[in-house]
Amino acid sequence: MSADVAVRLDRVASRHAAKATVSELSFAVEQPRSGLVWSFGPADQPYFIASITKLFTVAVTMQLRSEGAFALDTPVAEILGEQTLHGLVVHDRLDYATKITVRQLLSHTSGIADHYEDADADGASLADRIVDEDRFWSFEELLQLTCRLPSPFVPGQPGRAHYSDTNYQLLGRVAEICDGERFDTVVRRRIIDRLGLQHTWHLTLDNHDRYEAVAPVFHGRRRLQIPLTLASSLPDGGIVSTTTDQLRFLRAFTSGELFPSAYLDEMSAQWNRLSSSFGPLRYGIGLMRFRLPRSQTLFVRLPTMIGHSGSFGSVLYYAPEPDLYIAGTVNQTQPRSLPYPLVARILMTLR
């Protein structure tokens, strides 16, 4: 990488880091094709990757699929039992639990409400409440909470997708049943140790006292203190990592190192708009796509990126066309779109 490119990237990142809403910015970029390597902020500072955790769950799910544990269209009730899913998707007094498939959980097309983001009868969500109250939620309690929320549609309704952390709670339980171990143990054996991710780990009830060692996350001007809530989120939001480890994981995820590379084409073949997401985002099978229209980039064409983001201002994306990997965080929940202008500026700098 030329010194000029590094200076321009540093300048772009510094401007973004100076925003009042940014807590602590850490970003890293790699382009194996050209040998480009760049980072800003502490590369060894652990941070909460939030919903990027779902990519780890996806990788485990695809490994189990490749081993013959199930197919994408296997009804989840065949693995978890009908009673586990009972009441999650009810329309006109009909329970559609037995219709939900592994594919639908991965792609958020199951019709299951989101225990974390969806508002209850009082008009508040769990995401709202954790700002003032931290507590641990068991898997069963999260399902009960979800059952009290209205289902947005029946499973597999064409063109409909609703982002739901509950989908990934269920995928985590599928992995536990198939592997016979707690989900964080499954991820450590199948991914973390396999890739040598020395600074990646789940926050759990056993180690939640390590919360203070991780970069602080803010909700506006308030620092979030939610170790118990995150310990409840093993499959959908509970992993801690660094930009270096995140890039290593994403290279493995997109290259066929973790599961058959042919799966990635299937996972990215169809993209649905999520009912409550940031506009340029779409969801495939376990993957987000980020693509800005030219009207938002001064009519400059930017490459499409695939990967995932998290509600704590974390991003992890790969642009296949230029062979570019980006990992980073702003450690801030508001606004949700906060890291994306920086991602776009990095893309424009490197085009």
Stockholm file with secondary structure:
# STOCKHOLM 1.0

chainA/1-351         MSADVAVRLDRVASRHAAKATVSELSFAVEQPRSGLVWSFGPADQPYFIASITKLFTVAVTMQLRSEGAFALDTPVAEILGEQTLHGLVVHDRLDYATKITVRQLLSHTSGIADHYEDADADGASLADRIVDEDRFWSFEELLQLTCRLPSPFVPGQPGRAHYSDTNYQLLGRVAEICDGERFDTVVRRRIIDRLGLQHTWHLTLDNHDRYEAVAPVFHGRRRLQIPLTLASSLPDGGIVSTTTDQLRFLRAFTSGELFPSAYLDEMSAQWNRLSSSFGPLRYGIGLMRFRLPRSQTLFVRLPTMIGHSGSFGSVLYYAPEPDLYIAGTVNQTQPRSLPYPLVARILMTLR
#=GR chainA/1-351 SS CCHHHHHHHHHHHHHHHTSTTCCCCEEEEEETTTTEEEEESCTTCCEECGGGHHHHHHHHHHHHHHTTSCCTTSBTHHHHCHHHHTTSSEETTEECGGGCBHHHHHHTCSCCCCTTTSCCTTSCCHHHHTTTCCCCCCHHHHHHHHHTSCCSSCTTCTTCCCCCHHHHHHHHHHHHHHHSSCHHHHHIIIIIHHHTCTTCEECCTTTGGGGGGSCCCEETTEECCCHHHHHTCTTTTCEEECHHHHHHHHHHHHHTSSSCTHHHHHHTSCCBCCTTSCTTEEECSSCEEECCCGGGTTTCCCCCEEEEEETTTEEEEEETTTTEEEEEECCBCSSTTTTHHHHHHHHHHHC
#=GC SS_cons         CCHHHHHHHHHHHHHHHTSTTCCCCEEEEEETTTTEEEEESCTTCCEECGGGHHHHHHHHHHHHHHTTSCCTTSBTHHHHCHHHHTTSSEETTEECGGGCBHHHHHHTCSCCCCTTTSCCTTSCCHHHHTTTCCCCCCHHHHHHHHHTSCCSSCTTCTTCCCCCHHHHHHHHHHHHHHHSSCHHHHHIIIIIHHHTCTTCEECCTTTGGGGGGSCCCEETTEECCCHHHHHTCTTTTCEEECHHHHHHHHHHHHHTSSSCTHHHHHHTSCCBCCTTSCTTEEECSSCEEECCCGGGTTTCCCCCEEEEEETTTEEEEEETTTTEEEEEECCBCSSTTTTHHHHHHHHHHHC
//
